[in-house]
Amino acid sequence: MKLVLLSGGSGTRLWPLSNDARSKQFLKVLENDKQQLISMVQKVWKQLENSDLDKDSYIATSQSQVEMMQSQIGTEVPLIIEPERRDTFPAIALAAVYLYSVKGVSLSETITILPVDPLVENDFFEAVKGLDRVLHASEADLALMGVKPTYPSAKYGYIIPAAVDSECEGGYMKVEEFREKPSETQAAALLKQQALWNCGVFAFKLGYLISLLEQLNLPIHYDELNKQYHLLPKISFDYQVVENAKRIVVLPYEGCWKDLGTWNTLTEEMKNKQIGKGIISEDCHNTHLINEIDIPISIVGLSDIVVAASPDGILVSSKSASTRIKDYINYNQGPKYEERRWGWVRILDDQIYEDNRCVCTKRVGIRTGENLSYRMHTYREEVWTIVKGEGEFIQNGNYMKVKAGNILHIPTKTLHTLKAASDIEMIVVQSGLSYEENQLVELYRTWKEITEGCLKV
């Protein structure tokens, strides 16, 4: 069995900590056994390792999330990279074609799809292993996992079994229909029908999906599908495939499962009510503060609220209303904070002046042992002021050691890189003309490639 974890999301429901580059699965608000703050994707990948599933697991993600994914769980984790976001059917189709045409996975192999960010215990992944058995025993097109509800929720979709007495010896049931986010009253009625929460976990034989792609006249070789990816319909796997499948079964799961998709549900799982600088007065109840900026925040006499601050903005909301946040964040700005495979970038200021000069000031951190790619900007020059750490700097093949206090000028179309001997922080001022569209050209990525390439220059 091969596992494909879907990592997507636009980052609207947990704004301002999440954005287009850092969606909810990357937020470090959970704690591990060592009381270190970790993200959902870090927690899930560790659970896969504990269940001995990591060696057969892949993560399907968009190009914009690659560096953050590598920063959090390492560069060795196999990624299937979507050239752009186009919903779950294109993402799963690309993953299936990659496994078939690039990795040589057999058409009879079970492929299990699951989200990258559920809050579950380790036994959840033991249950996931059972989908392979269920798919073979039932001879169904799709085998789903359904969570036994603990209350009638209007937040989740429901899987309705054909009948209670249709349970087979293998513990699975035939699926009658699906119901997407009913009212609480309707959900209560569904629970009496033994309905299950749809947790987005399902399995199919690789040959089943490859056959469907052929019927749709879509390429079944990765390079070709990747080239035509922008032509694929923006449609969910549920609408394109699940609703048209003839034989679907569901495997019930009775353990803990939670979707941390809102500030309300996320703060319920935070062990500390405060992360970052600030104060919450003692008369505040069920109030949480998550502060990623250096300015302290004080909350006095307010209960049942969440206050979240990041370089992207500040949110103050009652927890009950926090689900409405996507209706109030139509700000025309790009992400102000991003994690990269080598460190992080925080935008401090971004201005366009009357003479069409654009100036962007950033604070950049590079972790010890990591390096920037060997790169150049086509229409931007930069001035770096190193404020912390030491490293090795190469510019157009010229090597020098640098440390805190050094100021480096990098003209337009000049190849350059920096490797951190110790944690480096620097202030980067990037400038150019606003009407000239800048591009970042990368020549080499690893330090070995860089040094070997520079020696040949």
N, C-alpha and C positions, 0 to 999 in steps of 0.2 A: 504494500500500500504506500502511495505517495501522498503527502499532505501539501496543500497549497493554501497559505495564509493570505487573505486579502487585506492590503493596507491602503486605504484611500481616505476620503473625507476632505471636506473643504475648510474645516476648522471654524465653523460659525457658532456652534452651540456652546462652546467653551471659550469664546472670545472674552478678554483680550489675550489670554495665554496661548490660545490656539489661533492659527492663521493658515494661509494657503500652503506655507512651507512646513508648518508644525501643527498637525492635527492632533486630536485628543490622545492618540496612542503614544505620543512622545512626551507628554507632560509628566514631569517628575514630581508626583504628589503622593505616591504610595511608598510604603516602607518595606524593606526586606528584613531578614532575620537579624542582620547586623545594624538595624535602625538607620540604614542609608536610604536616601530618597531615590526611588527608581520609577521608571515609566511603565505603562501597561505592556508595551511591546517587550521591554526587558523582562518583566515578570513572566509573560507567556512563553518567551523563548527559553527561559530557565526551566519552566515547567515541562516543556518539550524535552529538554535535556534529561530531566529527572525521570521522564517516562520512556526514555530511549527512543524518541521519535524524531529528534533533531536531524539525524543523518539522512532521513528520507523526507525532509521538509524543505519547502521553498517559500519565499515571500514574493508575492506579486505586488508591485508598487509603481507609482508614477516616477518619471525622471526627476521631478522636483523634490522627491522625498529620499532619493538615494543617499545623499551625503549624510543626512540626519540619521537614517537607518544604520549606515555603516558606523557613524559616530557612537551610536548607542549599543549595538550588538555585535560590532566587529565587521571587518571586511571579508571574512571567510564565509559568512552566511550567504547561501545562493539566492540571488535575486532574479526575478523575471520582470524586466523593466518595460512598462507601457510608455510609448512615445508621448502620449497625452492621455488625459482622463476622459473615459468614454463609458462609464457605468460598468456594472458587474458582468454582463454577458460578454462584451469585448475582452475584458480583463481575463475571464476564465477561459475564453476561447484561445487567447494568446498563450496562456499558461499551458493548456492542453496540447497545443501545436508545438510548443517548445519542448515539452516532455517527450512527445512522439518523434519529432523530426531531428531534434538536437541531442537529447539524452538517450534516445533509442528505447524508451519505455514500451513494454508490450501492450498491445491493444486490449488484452485481457486483464491488465493491472487495474486495481481499484484506485481511483483518485478521490481524495476527500478534501472538500473545501470548507474553510472555517475563517471567521474574522480574526484579526490579529490582536484584538483588544478586549476579550471577555474577562470578567472577574470571576474566576472559578478556582476550585481546589484541584489538587493533582489527580483525584479520581475521575475528574471530567475527561481527562485525556486517556485514561484507561478505558472509559466508556467509548471514546472515539474509535479505539482499536476495534470495537465490536461491529462497526459499520461494514468492515470488510466481510465478516462472517455473515451478517444479515443480507448483504447484497448478493452473495453467492447462494444462500439458502432460499431466498425469496424469488430469485431470478427477476427482480424488479428493475425498472429503468433507473430509478433513483431511490436511495435509502437516506432518510432524514433522521436527525436527532431532534427530539422534542423535550423540552424541560417541563416537568410536572409543576404547574403553577402553585404558588403559595398564597395568592390572593387574586381577585379579579382586576387585572391591570388594563388600562386603556392605552398603555404605552407600547405594547408589543403586538405582533401578529400571532395568530393562533392556527394550529394544525388540528383538524377535526378528524378523528378516526372513523372508519366506516361503521363500526359497531363495537361495543365493549367486548362482546363474545367472539370478535374476529381475531383475538390475540392468538398468535401461533406459538408453537413449541419453542421457537427461538427468541421469544420475548418481544417480537415486533408486531405492529398492526398495520393493516391496509389504511391508506389515507382516503377519506371521502372528499374533503374540500379544505380550502384555506379561508381565513377571515382576517383582514388587515386592520389592526387597531380599532376594535369596536369600542362602544361606550362601556362604562363600568357595569351598567345594568345588563348589556348584551354579553359582556365577558362573564358575568356571574352565571348566566344561562349556559354559556359554552362550557364552563367548568363542570356542569352537571352531565354534559355529553363526553366527559373525559378528555376534553380538548387540552392541548399542550402548547406551551409557548414556543414560537418559532425562533430558535437561537441562531439561525443562519448557518447551520452545519449540515452538510449533505455529501453523499458519495455516489459515484457512478463509475462504470467501466470506461476506460479511456476510449475504447472502440465506439461506445455509444455516442460520445460527443464528436469524435472525428467523423462518424457517419453523418451526424446532423449538419456539420459544417460543409460536408460534400454536397448534401441535399440543398444547402443554401448557396452553392457555387462559390464558397469561400476557400481560399488557399489552405492547405493542410501542411505547408512547409513554413517554418518560422520566418525566414527572411522575407518571403513574399507577403505573408500576413502582416508582418511588421511594416512593410512599405505601404500596404493598403489600409493600415489601421484607421487612418482618418476618415475612411469611407464607411467603416462599420457603424451600424445604427447605435445611437445612445439609448440603450434599453437595458433593463435589469435582466439577470438570469432567470428570475422568477417569471417574468412576463414572456420572455423568449422561449424558455425551455420547460420550466416546471409546469406551467399551466397547460402545456401541450403533451406532457408525458402521460402515457397510458397506464403505467403500473408504478405506483409510488407507495413505499412503506415507511413507517416511522419507528424508531427505537426510542422508547421513553427513558428519560434520565431524571432521577429523583434527588440529585445532589444540589449544591449551591451553584447558582448562576445569576449574574447581574450584568446589565449593560450600563456602564458609567458614561452615559451620553449627555447628561445635564449637570449643571452645578449642584443641584439638589442631591442627585444620586452620588456624584463624585465626592462631595464633602462628607457624606455619610460614611465613606470608607477611609477618610483621612484620620490618622491616629492623633495628630496634633491640630488644634483649631487655628494655629498660626504658622505660616511659613514666610520668612523675610522680616524686614524692619517694620516695627510698629507696636501698638498697644491696643488690647481689647479690654475695656473696663469690666469689672467683676459683675456688674448688673446686666451684662449682655448674655443672652442665652441662645444656644444653637446658632452662633455667629462665627463665621470663618473669614480669615484674612490670608490671602496669598499674594505676596508682594515681591515682584522680580526687579524692581527698580531701587535705586539707592536713597530715595526720599521716604522718610518714615511716614506711616499712616496711622492715625489714631481713630478708634471707633469707640464712641461713648454712648451708652444707654440705648443701643439698638439691638433688637433680638430678631432671630430668624432671617438673617440677611447674609449675603456673601459679598465681600469686597475683593476684587482681583485687579492687580495692576501689573502692567508690563510695558516695554517700550512702544507697544502698539496702541495702548490706551488704558483707561481705568473704567471698571464696572462697579456700580453700586446697585444691588438688586435684592429684593426680597426673594427668598428661595422658591416660594410658590410661583413667582412670576418669571423666574430665570429661564424657563423654556421659551419665552417670547423674545429672547435677546436677538435672534436672527432678523427680526423686523426693525431693529434699531441700530444696526451697525453698517449702514451703507456709506462707509467712508472711502473716498477715492485715494487709497494709499497702498503701497506694497508692504510686505512684512518688514517690521523694524528690528526683528531679532531672528536669527537663523543659526541652527547648529550645523556644523560641517564635519566631514570625516576627520579633519585635522584640528578642529576647535570650534570657534563661534564668531559671529559678527553681530554687532549692535550698531544700528544707525543712530547717530546723535543729532544730526541736522541735515536737511536736504533742501536746497534752495535753487531757484532759477532767477537770475537778475535781469534788469532791463536791457542789458546789452547781449542777452541770450547766453551768458555764461551760466553753466550749472555747476554747483559745488556741493559735494556730498561728504560729510564728515562722519567717520566710523571709528568705533573702538573694536579692535580685532584681537582675539586670543588664539594662540597656537600652543597645543599641548606638547610637553617634553617628548622629543623623539619624532614628532610629526613634522610634515613639511607641506608648503604650498606646491602646487604644480608649477612646472616651468612654463611661464605664460607671458602674454603681452596684451595690452589694451589697444584697440585700433584707433580710438578717438578720445582717450582720456589719459591725462598724466596724473601721477600721484606723488605725494610727499608723505613719507613714513617717519613718525617720531616714536622711537622705541622707549617705552616707559618702564618696562620690567623685563628681566631675563636676558639670556645670551643665546646666540645662534650663529648660523653660517648663512651668508648671503651671496648669491651669484647673480650677476647682471651682465648679459651678453657674453657669457663665458668667463668673466672676471670674478675671482673668488675673494671674499674677505670675511673676517669674523666681526660680529657686531654685538653690541650690548646696550643696556639702558643708557639713555642720553644721546645715542647716535641719531642723526637725522639723514634720511636717504631720499634722494630725488630720483624718480623713475619717469623719464620722458615717454611720450606716446610711442607705440610700436617698438618698445624695448623689452626684450626677454628678461625675466627675473624670477627669482624664487627665494624662499627663506626656510631654513630648518631650525627648529628650536632645540638647543642643547639643554635648556631649562624652560619652564613655562614662560612664554613671551606674551606681553601685551603691548600694543602700539596704537597710536592715533593715526589714522589714515585720512588724508584730505585728497579727494579725487575731483578733478576739475576738467572741463572741456566746454564745448558748445552744445547747447540743448538740441539743435536741429541735426547734429551729427550723431547717428545711432551707433553707440559703442558696442563692440563685440569683444568677448574674452577668448583669445586663441590660446589653446593649451598644446604644448609640444610634447612634454613628458610629464608623468605623474609621480612615479616612485623616485626616491633619492638615488637609487642605483641607476635607473635610466637617465636621470639628470646628470649625474657625475660622469657616467660613461659617454653620454652624448656631448657634454661640454668638452671633454678631453679630445674629442674628434674635431672640434671646431678649430 
